[in-house]
Structures are given as structure tokens and as C-alpha cells.
């Protein structure tokens, strides 16, 4: 599924292949790049991403202000804490590649896209500021992809499917699965476009490479999201029922 | 789970999830794999500073324990931040129920 060394522009490809395959023997030597590090994006992409991200977050704050109920305040904290913890659990996908939950769809389905965005921003910002996971300059792009895009796509695919298929338990779970998959896939596509504009990797290579890997990672996202929603529905149905709409 | 402190249980579940973190796959993730395969991984810059790099709490000799402790620190900080943001944005009344999952 993974496009390997298709670029003829690669220099020293055998060297790189050797270094990379040796690195796999010593996991501690692997750089942790779950999120975009600084250096992958050029300043224009960094700047545009920050602008879009700040506009979206300002809108999220305005929309959420005075709308959160008594139960939703701790629920946002718990949701963010759970997503942070779950993002640490990389699951193997295929061919020596792993993936982890993003969580944007889960947060949005439970709390709406705007509260979801604030949850994801809390997670991604702490990961960059304290854990050096994702660059500080690239933080705007990481919030844009995993916060703004993942939340909006996850929420509207979920709501759209329910509107078409009706409000039944199985429809909700299938919708949550599809919405989660779409949220990961489109976040990855956005990342590929940012890498391409930055000149890190041409679009015709970055797009299929990011797309194919995240086609599989999205399945993991869907399974975890459905499991989490099923658990919350079974234990605390009142939290789910208090779900806000995007208005 | 029916009392008002249900969210304490949620927080404990999140902390419990970090206990699994030493078992996480060490393989590169999607973006990292693509960056390696396409040869632009070298573009990554070193962080400007380091507090808890790579989700390993510095000064703890056992790496599995250091990872779990880093996770617990992260869970608490992220909980505090998101709770704080939500608290600042709370309304006086809960919104009426709209639709069910």
C-alpha cells in the first residue's frame, strides 16, 4: 500500500534505505514525528495555516461561549485527557508503519465541532509545547489538520449520514465509523497538500503516499471511535444526550 | 458512576490508558513513514527546547515507567487546560437536549 522510493529525485537512496532499516532495530533511535515537525513546511504554509487556524478557533470560542452545560465542562477535560492518552498508543498498521488515534471525530460527535476543536487544540498544543511532538511553527498546521479539519469533517459526515439513514443505534455507530475514517483521510490529504506546497514532497507522490497509509490508519480511528462511543453510551447515556449541535 | 464525580472516573480511565503506552508500536507513523520513504525526513529541525521529549520523563531510569509517568503528566495537564477553557466558556444553564446518539 505504501509508495516506496518512487521518486527518481532521491539521492543516496540505498544509503537511506540502509540507515532507515537499521534504525528499526533500535526503536529509541527513531525520531518521533507523529505530528508535523518544524522544517517540513515553508514559512508561507506555516503563516497561512496559523491564520486559518486562528480564525477557526476564534469562531469556535464565540460559538461555544456560554453554550457549555454543567456536565460538558468536565466532559471536555476528560475527552481531551483520553484523546491525549490514546494518541500515545501507536497501533501497527502494515509494512513497519504505525498509526494512532486523532480523536477529532470522537470529540466532535460527543460535543459538537466547535467544542471538539477546542479539545483537539488543547491536546495538540500541549503535545508541541511540553512533549516536543510536532513543531512550534508547525503547530498552526497541526491544529488545522487534526483540530479544525478532522473535527469539521468528522462532525458533518456523522450528522449528514444520520440525516439520510435515520436515527438508529446501528446507523449512529456506522456513521461514527465512516466519519472517523473520513476525518483521518482528509487531515492526511491536507497534510500532503501542505508538504507539497512547501516543496518537501511533490503532490503526485505525497498525496497517494499519505492517502494510502491513512486509508488504513482511518480504520483504526473508526474502530476506536465506535468502541469509545459504545462505551460512553452504555455507561453514561446522559452525557451523549446532552450533545450540542453546531447551530 | 452515577454521582457528580463521574468525570474523576473518566480521568482515571485516561490515566489507565497510559499504562499501555510502553506497548505502543515503535514503528514510524504514517507521516514519518512517508517522510522516510520520500527522503525529506532530514528536513525536520530539532525542537527549540525540550521538556519531556519523546514522551519519556527525564531522570527516570526505567523507560517503560518514564513513558507511563510522561503520559500521566500529559493527561493531567491536558485535562486541566481543556477543563479551564471549558470553564471559562460555560453558560449559566445547560443547553436543552437536542438529539440522541
Interface residues (C-beta under 8 A of the other chain):
Chain A: X2 X3 X4 X5 X7 X10 X11 X13 X16 X20 X24 X27 X28 X30 X31 X32 X33 X34 X35 X36 X37 X38 X39 X40 X61 X64 X65 X66 X67 X68 X69 X70 X71 X72 X73 X74 X75 X76 X77 X78 X79 X80 X81 X82 X83 X84 X85 X86 X88 X89 X90 X91 X92 X93 X96 X97 X98 X99 X100 X109 X115 X118 X119 X122 X123 X125 X126 X127 X129 X130 X131 X132 X133 X135 X136 X167 X172 X188 X191 X195 X200 X201 X205 X206 X209 X210 X213 X214 X217 X229 X233 X235 X236 X237 X240 X241 X242 X243 X244 X245
Chain B: X1 X6 X7 X10 X11 X13 X14 X15 X17 X18 X20 X21 X23 X24 X25 X26 X27 X28 X29 X30 X31 X32 X33 X34 X35 X36 X37 X38 X39 X40 X41 X43 X44 X45 X47 X48 X49 X50 X51 X52 X53 X54 X55 X63 X67 X70 X71 X73 X74 X75 X76 X77 X78 X79 X80 X81 X82 X83 X85 X86 X87 X89 X90 X91 X92 X93 X94 X95 X97 X98 X99 X100 X101
